[in-house]
Amino acid sequence: MRNAVRTLVLAVAVLALWAQPARADTYTQTKYPIVLAHGMAGFDSLFGVLDYFYGIESNLKSGGAKVYITHVPQFNTSEARGEALLAQVQDVLARSGAKKVNLIGHSHGGLDVRYVAAVRPDLVASVTTVGTPHKGADLATYLRSNIRNGSFTEGVLSYFANNLGLVLGLLSGHTQSQNAIGALEALSATGASKYNAKFPAGLPTSSCGTGAATGPQGQRFYSWSGTDPFTNVFDASDYAMKLSSFFYSESNDGLVGRCSSRFGTVIRDNYDMNHLDEVNQVLGLTAFFTDPKSVFRSQANRLKNAGL
């Protein structure tokens, strides 16, 4: 009899637990919305199917985050791209009712988010850059130094890149002004140096150091990047990443050097990722034991715990 009673009590307890509503996942539920900014030749979503931040938006939202994807000119100066991003940040704030946003920018997008934080610090709670060439990209520096102003080569490069940007914009439902040569100059060492002189917050003062963790008005600064150009034999883009990595004198992700990526609090600068892996491209074909989505998810939780 006692055994029967115990079994009945246990069964009731198990059923009671099952009947409890599932707790909502709030791991990524930041105080302020998260705004994601794409890099050069980037987009928000092509045909509404292929997202630039592949699988990252939905992953963050599943943990309670409010996420907004932005779109700026694929090829243009950091200031022009930054102005386009600022307009969208203001729109996000108007629609969401939030006072500030958490900005996360990949590649050239990291320079864009720095611009917004510099010109409108009152709107920004945090800035996170991912694989961003804060001190310039060696490949861009090489191309800029070997393509003369006004040359035929420059004209051809400008024509094809500007039209590529136009096509990518149309495929993602946007038309914006393109300036490929301005973009190339912005990502060269010279262009980056000029940009950093205007917007120095968060940058390391030494060649491969750590920048200030906070900005003039208390914004938090973070960064991360990868250092493995070739991570998946099934990803055709990895072969291009490996080839471009030979232009660099330091460890890099295929397009951005390790030291150049450092900004604010460096979460990590040597993930097993290449430049496209950092946003889970192409189609999630990354290193077998590396999940870029989990890195974004951890960052959202970090921002949440910081009250942001």
Secondary structure per residue as TSV (DSSP state, phi and psi in degrees):
chain	resnum	aa	ss	phi	psi
A	1	M	-	360.0	-45.2
A	2	R	H	-60.0	-41.3
A	3	N	H	-63.4	-37.3
A	4	A	H	-65.9	-40.7
A	5	V	H	-64.4	-45.4
A	6	R	H	-60.7	-41.7
A	7	T	H	-63.3	-40.4
A	8	L	H	-65.1	-44.1
A	9	V	H	-62.2	-43.6
A	10	L	H	-62.8	-42.4
A	11	A	H	-63.1	-42.3
A	12	V	H	-63.0	-41.1
A	13	A	H	-63.2	-43.1
A	14	V	H	-64.2	-43.8
A	15	L	H	-63.1	-35.8
A	16	A	H	-65.0	-39.9
A	17	L	H	-65.9	-43.1
A	18	W	H	-63.2	-32.6
A	19	A	H	-74.4	-17.9
A	20	Q	S	-65.7	136.4
A	21	P	-	-64.5	142.8
A	22	A	-	-64.1	136.7
A	23	R	-	-72.4	136.6
A	24	A	-	-68.3	141.2
A	25	D	-	-77.1	118.3
A	26	T	-	-119.0	19.7
A	27	Y	T	-59.3	-34.8
A	28	T	T	-109.2	16.0
A	29	Q	-	-78.5	84.1
A	30	T	-	-74.4	160.0
A	31	K	S	-67.3	-41.9
A	32	Y	S	-109.1	151.7
A	33	P	-	-59.8	152.2
A	34	I	E	-99.3	127.8
A	35	V	E	-114.3	121.1
A	36	L	E	-100.1	132.0
A	37	A	E	-121.7	127.1
A	38	H	-	-82.0	167.8
A	39	G	-	-95.7	-166.1
A	40	M	T	-59.6	140.6
A	41	A	T	61.7	20.8
A	42	G	-	-92.4	-172.7
A	43	F	-	-165.9	170.4
A	44	D	S	-86.1	-54.8
A	45	S	E	-156.5	131.1
A	46	L	E	-89.2	123.4
A	47	F	T	59.6	13.3
A	48	G	T	71.4	13.7
A	49	V	T	-118.1	-51.6
A	50	L	E	-95.3	106.8
A	51	D	E	-85.0	142.9
A	52	Y	S	-62.7	-50.4
A	53	F	S	-88.0	79.2
A	54	Y	T	-65.4	112.0
A	55	G	T	75.6	-1.0
A	56	I	H	-81.4	-42.0
A	57	E	H	-57.9	-51.2
A	58	S	H	-64.6	-35.0
A	59	N	H	-65.2	-41.4
A	60	L	H	-68.6	-41.4
A	61	K	H	-64.9	-31.0
A	62	S	T	-64.7	-20.5
A	63	G	T	-100.3	9.4
A	64	G	T	103.9	-1.7
A	65	A	-	-76.2	147.1
A	66	K	-	-95.1	121.9
A	67	V	E	-124.8	135.6
A	68	Y	E	-127.0	132.6
A	69	I	E	-102.2	131.1
A	70	T	-	-107.8	170.7
A	71	H	-	-143.6	129.3
A	72	V	-	-130.1	171.2
A	73	P	-	-53.2	134.0
A	74	Q	S	-62.7	-37.9
A	75	F	S	-130.4	111.5
A	76	N	S	-170.8	176.0
A	77	T	-	-68.7	161.5
A	78	S	H	-64.2	-35.3
A	79	E	H	-67.7	-42.8
A	80	A	H	-65.6	-43.5
A	81	R	H	-65.0	-40.2
A	82	G	H	-63.4	-38.9
A	83	E	H	-64.7	-40.4
A	84	A	H	-64.0	-38.8
A	85	L	H	-68.5	-40.3
A	86	L	H	-58.7	-43.1
A	87	A	H	-59.8	-37.8
A	88	Q	H	-74.5	-33.4
A	89	V	H	-62.6	-43.0
A	90	Q	H	-63.8	-36.3
A	91	D	H	-67.2	-41.5
A	92	V	H	-59.3	-44.8
A	93	L	H	-64.5	-39.2
A	94	A	H	-65.9	-39.8
A	95	R	H	-77.1	-35.6
A	96	S	H	-89.2	-22.8
A	97	G	-	80.4	3.8
A	98	A	-	-75.5	159.5
A	99	K	S	-91.5	-28.1
A	100	K	-	-144.5	173.6
A	101	V	E	-133.7	158.7
A	102	N	E	-101.0	114.5
A	103	L	E	-93.7	132.3
A	104	I	E	-129.3	117.5
A	105	G	E	-120.4	134.8
A	106	H	E	-101.0	136.7
A	107	S	T	57.1	-126.5
A	108	H	H	-59.3	-26.3
A	109	G	H	-60.4	-25.1
A	110	G	H	-67.3	-32.3
A	111	L	H	-72.9	-35.2
A	112	D	H	-62.9	-44.9
A	113	V	H	-69.3	-31.9
A	114	R	H	-62.9	-38.0
A	115	Y	H	-61.7	-49.1
A	116	V	H	-60.0	-42.7
A	117	A	H	-65.6	-29.5
A	118	A	H	-79.0	-41.5
A	119	V	H	-87.0	-24.5
A	120	R	-	-136.5	65.3
A	121	P	G	-61.3	-23.5
A	122	D	G	-67.8	-16.0
A	123	L	G	-98.9	-3.4
A	124	V	E	-119.8	123.2
A	125	A	E	-88.0	-36.7
A	126	S	E	-154.4	156.8
A	127	V	E	-128.3	126.0
A	128	T	E	-125.1	127.4
A	129	T	E	-112.4	141.5
A	130	V	E	-124.8	114.5
A	131	G	S	56.0	43.5
A	132	T	-	-99.3	133.2
A	133	P	-	-83.9	74.2
A	134	H	T	-61.6	-30.0
A	135	K	T	-107.3	16.9
A	136	G	-	96.1	160.9
A	137	A	-	-110.0	132.2
A	138	D	H	-58.2	-37.2
A	139	L	H	-64.8	-43.6
A	140	A	H	-64.1	-39.1
A	141	T	H	-63.1	-42.2
A	142	Y	H	-62.9	-47.2
A	143	L	H	-64.4	-42.9
A	144	R	H	-64.9	-37.7
A	145	S	H	-76.8	-17.6
A	146	N	H	-109.1	4.2
A	147	I	S	-118.1	109.0
A	148	R	-	-70.8	145.0
A	149	N	T	-60.5	132.1
A	150	G	T	77.8	3.3
A	151	S	-	-76.7	165.0
A	152	F	H	-61.1	-41.7
A	153	T	H	-60.4	-43.0
A	154	E	H	-62.5	-40.6
A	155	G	H	-63.2	-42.7
A	156	V	H	-65.1	-46.2
A	157	L	H	-59.5	-45.5
A	158	S	H	-62.0	-43.2
A	159	Y	H	-61.1	-51.5
A	160	F	H	-69.8	-41.4
A	161	A	H	-67.4	-41.9
A	162	N	H	-63.2	-39.6
A	163	N	H	-71.6	-32.8
A	164	L	H	-62.2	-44.7
A	165	G	H	-60.7	-39.7
A	166	L	H	-63.3	-44.2
A	167	V	H	-64.2	-45.5
A	168	L	H	-61.5	-38.6
A	169	G	H	-63.5	-44.8
A	170	L	H	-63.6	-40.8
A	171	L	H	-67.1	-23.2
A	172	S	T	-101.9	5.1
A	173	G	T	86.3	20.6
A	174	H	-	-135.4	146.6
A	175	T	-	-125.1	119.9
A	176	Q	-	-138.8	154.9
A	177	S	-	-65.2	137.6
A	178	Q	-	-113.9	146.9
A	179	N	-	-149.6	81.1
A	180	A	H	-62.6	-39.9
A	181	I	H	-68.8	-36.8
A	182	G	H	-62.9	-37.9
A	183	A	H	-66.8	-43.3
A	184	L	H	-61.9	-43.5
A	185	E	H	-62.8	-40.0
A	186	A	H	-62.6	-33.5
A	187	L	H	-94.2	-0.9
A	188	S	S	-78.2	164.5
A	189	A	H	-60.9	-39.8
A	190	T	H	-65.8	-46.5
A	191	G	H	-63.4	-40.9
A	192	A	H	-64.6	-38.9
A	193	S	H	-62.1	-42.4
A	194	K	H	-65.2	-41.5
A	195	Y	H	-64.4	-43.6
A	196	N	H	-67.1	-28.8
A	197	A	H	-65.9	-31.2
A	198	K	H	-84.6	-32.4
A	199	F	-	-132.2	74.4
A	200	P	-	-84.3	-10.6
A	201	A	T	-57.3	130.9
A	202	G	T	88.5	-7.8
A	203	L	-	-84.8	142.9
A	204	P	-	-65.1	146.4
A	205	T	S	-89.1	-18.5
A	206	S	S	-101.4	169.9
A	207	S	T	-60.6	-35.6
A	208	C	T	-140.6	43.3
A	209	G	-	-94.7	-158.5
A	210	T	-	-119.5	133.1
A	211	G	-	-83.1	177.2
A	212	A	-	-61.7	140.8
A	213	A	S	-77.9	-20.0
A	214	T	B	-133.4	156.4
A	215	G	-	-94.5	-179.1
A	216	P	T	-56.9	-31.9
A	217	Q	T	-110.8	24.9
A	218	G	S	88.1	4.8
A	219	Q	-	-63.1	144.3
A	220	R	E	-89.5	140.3
A	221	F	E	-116.9	134.2
A	222	Y	E	-142.4	161.4
A	223	S	E	-156.3	157.8
A	224	W	E	-154.5	162.0
A	225	S	E	-162.9	173.5
A	226	G	E	-113.5	169.9
A	227	T	-	-141.3	29.0
A	228	D	-	-129.1	97.7
A	229	P	S	-63.4	-28.6
A	230	F	-	-121.8	111.4
A	231	T	-	-123.7	-16.5
A	232	N	-	-150.6	117.1
A	233	V	T	-65.4	-18.9
A	234	F	T	-87.7	-5.4
A	235	D	-	-99.3	110.2
A	236	A	T	-60.8	-30.4
A	237	S	H	-68.6	-22.0
A	238	D	H	-63.3	-32.0
A	239	Y	H	-67.3	-37.7
A	240	A	H	-68.6	-39.4
A	241	M	H	-61.4	-40.3
A	242	K	H	-65.4	-42.3
A	243	L	H	-63.3	-45.6
A	244	S	H	-68.2	-23.8
A	245	S	H	-65.0	-21.3
A	246	F	T	-71.5	-11.0
A	247	F	T	-79.6	-5.9
A	248	Y	-	-107.6	142.9
A	249	S	S	-92.8	-8.7
A	250	E	S	-123.2	167.9
A	251	S	-	-59.5	144.8
A	252	N	B	-155.8	173.9
A	253	D	S	-99.8	11.0
A	254	G	S	107.5	-26.1
A	255	L	S	-136.1	-20.2
A	256	V	S	-133.1	130.5
A	257	G	B	-72.2	151.8
A	258	R	T	-57.6	-50.0
A	259	C	G	-68.3	-35.5
A	260	S	G	-64.9	-24.4
A	261	S	G	-81.6	-10.6
A	262	R	-	-76.0	131.7
A	263	F	-	-158.4	132.7
A	264	G	S	56.3	-141.6
A	265	T	E	-74.7	114.8
A	266	V	E	-84.6	108.3
A	267	I	E	-67.4	-45.8
A	268	R	E	-172.4	141.8
A	269	D	E	-121.5	17.8
A	270	N	E	-142.9	41.6
A	271	Y	E	-62.5	153.7
A	272	D	S	-77.8	68.1
A	273	M	-	-144.8	150.5
A	274	N	-	-100.2	-174.1
A	275	H	T	-62.0	-36.9
A	276	L	T	-81.3	-32.5
A	277	D	G	-56.5	-32.0
A	278	E	G	-58.9	-23.8
A	279	V	G	-116.4	25.2
A	280	N	T	66.4	29.8
A	281	Q	T	-105.4	157.4
A	282	V	T	-92.8	124.8
A	283	L	T	55.3	33.9
A	284	G	T	79.3	10.4
A	285	L	-	-83.5	82.2
A	286	T	-	-116.5	-171.2
A	287	A	-	-60.2	145.5
A	288	F	T	-62.1	-30.2
A	289	F	T	-112.3	22.5
A	290	T	-	-125.5	129.7
A	291	D	-	-121.7	99.4
A	292	P	H	-57.0	-31.7
A	293	K	H	-61.2	-36.8
A	294	S	H	-68.6	-28.6
A	295	V	H	-68.7	-43.8
A	296	F	H	-63.9	-40.7
A	297	R	H	-63.2	-41.4
A	298	S	H	-65.5	-37.3
A	299	Q	H	-66.1	-40.0
A	300	A	H	-61.0	-41.1
A	301	N	H	-65.5	-36.5
A	302	R	H	-62.7	-42.6
A	303	L	H	-66.3	-40.4
A	304	K	H	-59.8	-47.0
A	305	N	H	-68.4	-19.8
A	306	A	T	-87.6	2.3
A	307	G	T	78.9	23.1
A	308	L	-	-109.4	360.0
